[in-house]
Amino acid sequence: MRRSKLSSQILWVSLITIILTVVATMILPLIRERAERREGVLREMTRIWGQPHLLQGPLAYDDRGAIDIAALTIDGDIKTSTRRKGIFRVPFYSAKLTLSGEIKGAARRIILRSRSRLNVEKAALGNRAVAFSESFETGTYVYRALTAGARGEKLQITLLCEGVQSLSFIPAAAASEVRLQSDWSDPGFFGDFLPAKYEIHKNGFNADWKIHVPRFEPVAEKYNQLPVGTTTPATAVERRSVSETEKPVVAAAPAQAFGVNFYQPVDIYLSTERSVKYAILFIALTFMTLILFEAISSAEIHPMQYFLAGLALVIFYLLLLALAEYTGFTIAYAVASAATVVLLARYSGSFLLSRTHTVSFAGVLAFLYGLLYVILQLEEFALIAGATTLFLALAATMYLTRRLDWYRLGAA
């Protein structure tokens, strides 16, 4: 059987594609390392500013046990800012919370529990001021007030809290309502209860939770404890993917907890990791385009030229990662893809020998980068989008080469 030039070229291109795909996958450990570095910064900030707030209360007790609180409401006004450490930015919030409700008994003690320190600005039971003392018990800040209340008195507490990442609550009554407003425009609601209604706009959000726990029974005072947040062991992080290290570094909220997440990473590392996983598809489609141009024209492309062009496609991912840490994923993707398209268009002009073919090749590259960005944004539909892209690429290749005489073209 005669060894043709075309078959030899296809074999070389296939081998180069495999080599470059392996090189591209070597970027994945770097992405995970950078993601872990960012989580380390968040852990450090959490150590300095305290764990994300998890608030339980107010809880009222008399000499016999817990007392129900009716019409419990929590109104919160949350202001946010961004704090930096190195190249990483972490949202920081300051919340003013007003807790109010009607105590259905003669309260002797009122208790608040939180994972992080609170500042009780003022408190009143009926028309009397209430003073809270602070203690730290089993990893939880506990605030107690000794009272001599009467049945049906209204309790009102105003407190301040500052923290990072999230603000969450544990229901303290059978029926309660939590109303939060903030200037943070990208909240994430989580937990066993989601807002009954909310509005998200460019200047912030408003959310209203209406909580109903039909069989709610306040826990006895001596057994009432908050779970202590835990950090992720470093050895465990090393074995996780980027998507797993995107998770908060503190323990998940306990059962029946709910709240809002202010730490919404732009998931630049997850998006970059996903883009690298499409490297073989991208390299193969680019090389397929070059082979078609070589087949339908008099151009001759050396394997080294294929390799250098493919190396530019691989370096795109490294450039994307480096830029995304400063500018965000979208801007970084636009800059990195534009730089790669311009570089390959100028380089391909040296061997495609036709301005029309060079411009067409640049257009195909720009289309592929645009298509890859769309696929990355689709998330749940990424698989079907990628499979459809492959099918359409194959269909286009078959259509464009349907009249080519491959035997004559591949003759030595």
C-alpha positions as semicolon CSV with decimal commas, in nm:
position;residue;x (nm);y (nm);z (nm)
1;M;0,000;0,000;0,000
2;R;0,135;0,338;-0,099
3;R;0,216;0,571;0,185
4;S;0,054;0,900;0,095
5;K;0,144;1,246;0,208
6;L;-0,209;1,314;0,332
7;S;-0,228;1,002;0,550
8;S;0,114;1,083;0,696
9;Q;-0,001;1,438;0,769
10;I;-0,314;1,312;0,947
11;L;-0,108;1,076;1,160
12;W;0,130;1,356;1,257
13;V;-0,157;1,590;1,340
14;S;-0,327;1,320;1,551
15;L;-0,008;1,261;1,746
16;I;0,045;1,635;1,799
17;T;-0,318;1,669;1,917
18;I;-0,266;1,399;2,178
19;I;0,061;1,554;2,299
20;L;-0,091;1,902;2,328
21;T;-0,396;1,766;2,510
22;V;-0,167;1,606;2,767
23;V;0,020;1,937;2,803
24;A;-0,312;2,121;2,850
25;T;-0,420;1,885;3,126
26;M;-0,098;1,969;3,311
27;I;-0,251;2,313;3,372
28;L;-0,525;2,156;3,588
29;P;-0,301;2,108;3,898
30;L;-0,201;2,476;3,872
31;I;-0,568;2,579;3,863
32;R;-0,639;2,369;4,172
33;E;-0,335;2,518;4,347
34;R;-0,457;2,873;4,279
35;A;-0,809;2,781;4,396
36;E;-0,665;2,636;4,716
37;R;-0,460;2,951;4,764
38;R;-0,775;3,160;4,745
39;E;-0,947;2,935;4,999
40;G;-0,644;2,978;5,223
41;V;-0,690;3,355;5,205
42;L;-1,057;3,311;5,300
43;R;-0,958;3,091;5,595
44;E;-0,714;3,358;5,710
45;M;-0,978;3,629;5,685
46;T;-1,223;3,405;5,869
47;R;-0,966;3,357;6,146
48;I;-0,923;3,734;6,180
49;W;-1,287;3,843;6,149
50;G;-1,459;3,535;6,290
51;Q;-1,668;3,265;6,136
52;P;-1,973;3,345;5,925
53;H;-2,254;3,440;6,158
54;L;-2,505;3,174;6,257
55;L;-2,756;3,327;6,497
56;Q;-3,004;3,146;6,716
57;G;-3,245;3,339;6,931
58;P;-3,381;3,506;7,117
59;L;-3,479;3,213;7,338
60;A;-3,672;3,278;7,662
61;Y;-3,668;3,058;7,973
62;D;-3,842;3,059;8,308
63;D;-3,765;2,842;8,609
64;R;-3,944;2,544;8,451
65;G;-3,800;2,558;8,100
66;A;-3,840;2,723;7,760
67;I;-4,113;2,976;7,683
68;D;-4,266;3,035;7,341
69;I;-4,211;3,366;7,163
70;A;-4,496;3,476;6,940
71;A;-4,472;3,696;6,629
72;L;-4,092;3,678;6,625
73;T;-3,950;3,905;6,358
74;I;-3,593;3,986;6,256
75;D;-3,531;4,296;6,045
76;G;-3,185;4,340;5,904
77;D;-3,005;4,616;5,716
78;I;-2,679;4,486;5,572
79;K;-2,400;4,697;5,426
80;T;-2,120;4,532;5,232
81;S;-1,771;4,623;5,121
82;T;-1,486;4,438;4,953
83;R;-1,162;4,374;5,135
84;R;-0,847;4,262;4,963
85;K;-0,552;4,048;5,050
86;G;-0,305;4,031;4,767
87;I;-0,496;3,975;4,443
88;F;-0,795;3,818;4,619
89;R;-1,112;4,006;4,714
90;V;-1,356;3,894;4,981
91;P;-1,693;4,057;5,056
92;F;-1,723;4,187;5,412
93;Y;-2,058;4,277;5,564
94;S;-2,187;4,482;5,855
95;A;-2,542;4,405;5,963
96;K;-2,779;4,584;6,197
97;L;-3,046;4,343;6,319
98;T;-3,362;4,423;6,513
99;L;-3,525;4,123;6,685
100;S;-3,872;4,157;6,833
101;G;-4,144;3,927;6,963
102;E;-4,402;3,869;7,235
103;I;-4,297;3,639;7,519
104;K;-4,582;3,405;7,620
105;G;-4,470;3,374;7,979
106;A;-4,279;3,534;8,264
107;A;-3,923;3,515;8,133
108;R;-3,634;3,483;8,376
109;R;-3,356;3,445;8,120
110;I;-3,319;3,549;7,755
111;I;-3,044;3,388;7,551
112;L;-2,881;3,456;7,214
113;R;-2,624;3,224;7,056
114;S;-2,390;3,298;6,767
115;R;-2,083;3,147;6,606
116;S;-1,920;3,491;6,601
117;R;-1,919;3,786;6,836
118;L;-2,221;4,014;6,845
119;N;-2,257;4,369;6,968
120;V;-2,587;4,403;7,151
121;E;-2,658;4,773;7,104
122;K;-2,977;4,790;7,310
123;A;-3,247;4,562;7,443
124;A;-3,578;4,613;7,616
125;L;-3,844;4,389;7,768
126;G;-4,167;4,582;7,798
127;N;-4,057;4,929;7,904
128;R;-3,746;4,810;8,089
129;A;-3,391;4,800;7,957
130;V;-3,221;4,461;7,949
131;A;-2,846;4,406;7,981
132;F;-2,676;4,107;7,818
133;S;-2,355;3,943;7,937
134;E;-2,121;3,763;7,699
135;S;-1,957;3,424;7,748
136;F;-1,779;3,179;7,520
137;E;-1,895;2,821;7,558
138;T;-1,790;2,520;7,346
139;G;-1,699;2,733;7,046
140;T;-2,012;2,950;7,064
141;Y;-2,071;3,306;7,183
142;V;-2,358;3,308;7,431
143;Y;-2,541;3,623;7,540
144;R;-2,758;3,600;7,854
145;A;-2,987;3,852;8,017
146;L;-3,149;3,800;8,357
147;T;-3,499;3,943;8,363
148;A;-3,813;3,959;8,574
149;G;-4,067;3,980;8,296
150;A;-4,443;3,942;8,294
151;R;-4,655;3,734;8,058
152;G;-4,718;3,892;7,718
153;E;-4,442;4,153;7,732
154;K;-4,277;4,257;7,409
155;L;-3,906;4,191;7,366
156;Q;-3,696;4,406;7,134
157;I;-3,322;4,367;7,074
158;T;-3,098;4,567;6,842
159;L;-2,759;4,415;6,766
160;L;-2,470;4,465;6,527
161;C;-2,260;4,195;6,363
162;E;-1,975;4,198;6,116
163;G;-1,835;3,910;5,917
164;V;-1,754;3,745;5,587
165;Q;-1,917;3,491;5,360
166;S;-2,267;3,441;5,505
167;L;-2,530;3,538;5,759
168;S;-2,769;3,265;5,870
169;F;-3,030;3,194;6,133
170;I;-3,183;2,899;6,320
171;P;-3,558;2,927;6,389
172;A;-3,627;3,025;6,749
173;A;-4,007;3,009;6,739
174;A;-4,286;2,812;6,576
175;A;-4,365;3,110;6,353
176;S;-4,117;3,381;6,265
177;E;-4,035;3,624;5,989
178;V;-3,695;3,744;5,872
179;R;-3,668;4,052;5,651
180;L;-3,328;4,146;5,512
181;Q;-3,217;4,424;5,283
182;S;-2,865;4,479;5,154
183;D;-2,659;4,660;4,893
184;W;-2,509;4,327;4,779
185;S;-2,637;4,257;4,427
186;D;-2,545;3,889;4,394
187;P;-2,685;3,702;4,697
188;G;-2,711;3,327;4,733
189;F;-3,000;3,201;4,947
190;F;-2,949;2,866;5,115
191;G;-3,076;2,638;5,388
192;D;-3,395;2,453;5,471
193;F;-3,607;2,765;5,417
194;L;-3,591;2,990;5,111
195;P;-3,736;3,341;5,096
196;A;-4,111;3,361;5,042
197;K;-4,039;3,661;4,822
198;Y;-3,730;3,851;4,720
199;E;-3,608;4,115;4,480
200;I;-3,257;4,136;4,336
201;H;-3,146;4,445;4,149
202;K;-2,823;4,624;4,064
203;N;-2,829;4,818;4,392
204;G;-2,883;4,519;4,620
205;F;-3,158;4,284;4,731
206;N;-3,459;4,251;4,960
207;A;-3,566;3,913;5,095
208;D;-3,848;3,802;5,324
209;W;-3,857;3,462;5,494
210;K;-4,180;3,342;5,657
211;I;-4,088;3,046;5,875
212;H;-4,343;2,801;6,010
213;V;-4,230;2,502;6,217
214;P;-4,555;2,329;6,323
215;R;-4,405;2,103;6,589
216;F;-4,142;2,346;6,713
217;E;-4,022;2,276;7,065
218;P;-3,749;2,497;7,215
219;V;-3,452;2,296;7,332
220;A;-3,383;2,286;7,704
221;E;-3,125;2,544;7,801
222;K;-2,855;2,298;7,907
223;Y;-2,881;2,104;7,579
224;N;-2,903;2,402;7,345
225;Q;-2,575;2,435;7,156
226;L;-2,470;2,551;6,813
227;P;-2,253;2,325;6,598
228;V;-1,899;2,455;6,582
229;G;-1,771;2,553;6,238
230;T;-1,474;2,356;6,114
231;T;-1,216;2,434;5,854
232;T;-1,131;2,200;5,572
233;P;-0,818;1,991;5,631
234;A;-0,541;2,074;5,388
235;T;-0,485;1,709;5,304
236;A;-0,846;1,676;5,199
237;V;-0,833;1,986;4,980
238;E;-0,543;1,846;4,782
239;R;-0,755;1,553;4,670
240;R;-1,055;1,761;4,568
241;S;-1,144;1,916;4,235
242;V;-1,181;2,290;4,190
243;S;-1,560;2,258;4,206
244;E;-1,526;2,113;4,556
245;T;-1,280;2,373;4,678
246;E;-1,528;2,639;4,567
247;K;-1,738;2,538;4,867
248;P;-1,719;2,745;5,186
249;V;-1,433;2,660;5,417
250;V;-1,662;2,636;5,720
251;A;-1,903;2,363;5,811
252;A;-2,239;2,365;5,641
253;A;-2,532;2,518;5,825
254;P;-2,713;2,271;6,055
255;A;-3,062;2,136;5,998
256;Q;-3,335;2,402;5,970
257;A;-3,081;2,683;5,932
258;F;-3,129;2,934;5,651
259;G;-2,968;3,253;5,536
260;V;-2,786;3,443;5,265
261;N;-2,441;3,389;5,121
262;F;-2,233;3,700;5,046
263;Y;-1,928;3,504;4,939
264;Q;-2,021;3,431;4,579
265;P;-1,695;3,353;4,398
266;V;-1,695;3,444;4,030
267;D;-1,580;3,079;3,997
268;I;-1,293;3,177;3,770
269;Y;-1,111;2,858;3,864
270;L;-1,407;2,633;3,798
271;S;-1,474;2,804;3,463
272;T;-1,106;2,780;3,366
273;E;-1,096;2,414;3,465
274;R;-1,403;2,342;3,254
275;S;-1,252;2,524;2,956
276;V;-0,935;2,313;2,982
277;K;-1,149;1,998;2,968
278;Y;-1,261;2,110;2,621
279;A;-0,899;2,144;2,504
280;I;-0,899;1,829;2,291
281;L;-1,219;1,941;2,117
282;F;-1,078;2,286;2,051
283;I;-0,739;2,165;1,929
284;A;-0,896;1,898;1,706
285;L;-1,139;2,144;1,543
286;T;-0,858;2,395;1,483
287;F;-0,632;2,134;1,325
288;M;-0,924;2,000;1,121
289;T;-0,969;2,352;0,982
290;L;-0,601;2,373;0,888
291;I;-0,611;2,031;0,721
292;L;-0,911;2,141;0,513
293;F;-0,734;2,459;0,404
294;E;-0,427;2,254;0,316
295;A;-0,643;2,006;0,123
296;I;-0,828;2,262;-0,088
297;S;-0,530;2,487;-0,157
298;S;-0,165;2,461;-0,256
299;A;-0,050;2,535;0,098
300;E;0,188;2,296;0,272
301;I;0,188;2,299;0,650
302;H;0,479;2,136;0,831
303;P;0,411;1,931;1,149
304;M;0,620;2,183;1,344
305;Q;0,385;2,458;1,231
306;Y;0,090;2,252;1,356
307;F;0,271;2,205;1,685
308;L;0,346;2,577;1,731
309;A;-0,013;2,671;1,643
310;G;-0,141;2,412;1,891
311;L;0,100;2,537;2,157
312;A;-0,058;2,881;2,124
313;L;-0,397;2,720;2,188
314;V;-0,262;2,559;2,507
315;I;-0,097;2,878;2,634
316;F;-0,438;3,045;2,596
317;Y;-0,557;2,856;2,906
318;L;-0,256;2,967;3,110
319;L;-0,309;3,326;2,998
320;L;-0,679;3,297;3,083
321;L;-0,604;3,179;3,437
322;A;-0,345;3,452;3,500
323;L;-0,568;3,734;3,373
324;A;-0,888;3,608;3,536
325;E;-0,742;3,652;3,885
326;Y;-0,715;4,025;3,818
327;T;-1,000;4,108;3,578
328;G;-1,261;3,836;3,623
329;F;-1,335;3,550;3,386
330;T;-1,529;3,733;3,113
331;I;-1,276;4,010;3,049
332;A;-0,986;3,766;3,077
333;Y;-1,150;3,531;2,827
334;A;-1,207;3,814;2,579
335;V;-0,848;3,939;2,605
336;A;-0,684;3,594;2,596
337;S;-0,895;3,470;2,305
338;A;-0,844;3,791;2,105
339;A;-0,466;3,772;2,159
340;T;-0,462;3,407;2,050
341;V;-0,672;3,471;1,739
342;V;-0,450;3,763;1,632
343;L;-0,131;3,561;1,695
344;L;-0,250;3,257;1,499
345;A;-0,394;3,472;1,217
346;R;-0,060;3,648;1,169
347;Y;0,131;3,320;1,194
348;S;-0,100;3,130;0,956
349;G;-0,050;3,401;0,694
350;S;0,305;3,269;0,648
351;F;0,193;2,924;0,528
352;L;-0,168;2,948;0,406
353;L;-0,044;3,167;0,114
354;S;-0,386;3,329;0,073
355;R;-0,528;3,631;0,246
356;T;-0,877;3,489;0,204
357;H;-0,778;3,163;0,374
358;T;-0,599;3,352;0,653
359;V;-0,902;3,570;0,725
360;S;-1,129;3,265;0,707
361;F;-0,907;3,076;0,951
362;A;-0,912;3,371;1,193
363;G;-1,290;3,383;1,160
364;V;-1,320;3,013;1,239
365;L;-1,099;3,057;1,547
366;A;-1,303;3,355;1,669
367;F;-1,622;3,153;1,617
368;L;-1,480;2,855;1,811
369;Y;-1,375;3,076;2,104
370;G;-1,716;3,238;2,108
371;L;-1,883;2,897;2,096
372;L;-1,664;2,768;2,380
373;Y;-1,760;3,067;2,595
374;V;-2,129;3,000;2,531
375;I;-2,084;2,633;2,622
376;L;-1,910;2,728;2,946
377;Q;-2,202;2,954;3,042
378;L;-2,464;2,687;2,972
379;E;-2,354;2,466;3,265
380;E;-2,633;2,204;3,277
381;F;-2,665;2,208;2,897
382;A;-2,290;2,206;2,830
383;L;-2,281;1,835;2,738
384;I;-2,553;1,855;2,475
385;A;-2,403;2,178;2,340
386;G;-2,058;2,016;2,310
387;A;-2,198;1,702;2,146
388;T;-2,401;1,913;1,903
389;T;-2,091;2,116;1,818
390;L;-1,897;1,801;1,733
391;F;-2,181;1,670;1,519
392;L;-2,217;1,997;1,328
393;A;-1,838;2,021;1,279
394;L;-1,834;1,672;1,131
395;A;-2,135;1,753;0,912
396;A;-1,969;2,072;0,786
397;T;-1,646;1,884;0,708
398;M;-1,834;1,615;0,517
399;Y;-2,029;1,879;0,321
400;L;-1,723;2,088;0,230
401;T;-1,520;1,785;0,119
402;R;-1,797;1,590;-0,054
403;R;-1,647;1,654;-0,402
404;L;-1,281;1,612;-0,308
405;D;-1,096;1,323;-0,467
406;W;-0,910;1,199;-0,161
407;Y;-0,713;0,937;-0,362
408;R;-0,581;1,198;-0,604
409;L;-0,526;1,448;-0,323
410;G;-0,337;1,200;-0,112
411;A;-0,117;1,064;-0,389
412;A;0,251;1,083;-0,312
